């Protein structure tokens, strides 16, 4: 059941990103990308939770659009880290996959909400 629970999945995306970052080598680029990645991955879950408290359909869609942007940003910074840390590709690839799956579900939810 948890595989479909976006509240659970978005929370654990941020947790797993945080765990990855603690393992990466301490370099200038890793620190810069990691700082952005921590913010964007945590924002995915925080804004998804906020969408659940939306006051209207328009508010719901706007909050999900923020989730969409933050998820895409998370994928981008994960890809940058993967490019610069090839020895960590086995740890990064599943995070990119999970974020991509979340992004697809969010986009589908936005499309569905717009048709109501």
ABEGO torsion letter per residue (X at the ends): XAAABAAAAAAAAAAAAAAAAAABBBBAAAAAAAAAAAAAAAAAAAAAAAAAABABAAAAAAAAAAAAAAAAAAAAAAAAAAAABAAAAAAAAAAAAAAAAAAAAAAAAAAAAAAX
